[in-house]
Amino acid sequence: MHQLISFAEPERWEHAYAQASRQDVYYRHAYAELCHCMGDGDPFLFVYEDGAGHRVCYAFIRRPLQALPFASDAGLEGDWYDIISPTYGYGGPLCAEPHEPVLRAFRAEFEAYCRGANIVSEFIRFHPLLGNHRLLEETMDVIRDRETVFIDLSCSEEELFARCHPHHQRNLRKALKHGLEFRVLDAHESLQQLDMFYRLYRATMDKVGSAPYFYFSTEYLERLFSRFGSNAVLGAVYLEGRMLSAALCLREGDTLVYHLGASDKAALHLGTNVFQFHQIAQWAKRQGLRAFHLGGGHRGRDSLFQFKHRFNPEGTLEFHSGRKVHQPEVYARMVQAWQRYHASALPEPFFPAYRSPPVGHAMASAPRAGARFGPTASLRRTPRLAR
């Protein structure tokens, strides 16, 4: 037996989530609301329960294929969709214990739903902390993508420091020597200092040459702090009252996850970023949290991964993605329509292939596992402080 709960039913969604035996921020209605407001599609929560009371929750974003410019050329009749995990986050099945019969039954019922609801393909960004890719390896293509890093908060504060790479330890001493101040801002304080954070954030995105699609707006941040309240944490570093860096994190249950960050390039030599993440980890430990997930790099063990890895060399977690084609014939027609529209062969492997960014497109350099391709929404493209 299953329930399909739409984004438009917040009370029903939150009630079903509250009955789940595990907690995670990416399954909250508040997070689904952010995805919806960014124009990534329509969020749903699929809730399966067997006769013995075992429950599996699965959040996904449904995207219409008709929004693609070549969809009409594929000769589709009626409404067709594909689905992905909550964007800029992780997904997959959320359950207490991996009972194989329950998961098989959940998956059989979900795949039947997909076939009946004209869902062509499914892309999952499995949750590294939950390790839930193991639950679906027999039902879809599961691919190892990269490593991510978490900081184990069950150790002492002294161990948090000792586990850091010597380079990070030197930066922490340097930050203290220069008198850097760390503060955790609540939602109200964060909104008061939003413009200051946002200027740093946009400068950081410019510095790394991020594609325009991945710029979030002040409206997005306002909505996030409003919806998450005390579960949205902004850890900021100051020097003489001026914000030098900050990290926006989300908490749920006993876990803290890094969401967005910003820093003043001119102040990096003071050790601001290292000081910031270490202080957030200490704060989270004092709050009784058990893990602080930092995420991974852009590709493999790049410099971003190395920076995060130096906080806990023993804290690597593998990130996997899952791919499933539910309607092979329609999928093939969409791929052919993409090739005719772009007058080229498909570029490097991407899933679903019919959403591949064309070679040379600004989004072609975005991480493949993100699969965050769809209509650009106003919450992303009209930041108040843009130039």
NORPEWO-V941438 format. One record per helix or strand of 2 or more residues. SS is the DSSP state (a for helix, b for strand). FROM is the first residue (numbers start at 1). LEN is the number of residues. Records with the same first field share a line. If there is no record, write none. Layout:
SS=FROM-LEN / FROM-LEN
//
This chain:
b=2-5 / 42-8 / 55-10 / 81-4 / 119-8 / 141-12 / 181-5 / 232-8 / 242-11 / 255-9 / 291-6 / 316-10
a=10-9 / 25-3 / 29-9 / 65-3 / 71-4 / 100-17 / 132-4 / 157-6 / 166-12 / 187-6 / 194-14 / 212-3 / 218-14 / 265-6 / 272-15 / 303-7 / 328-15 / 353-3 / 368-3 / 378-4
//
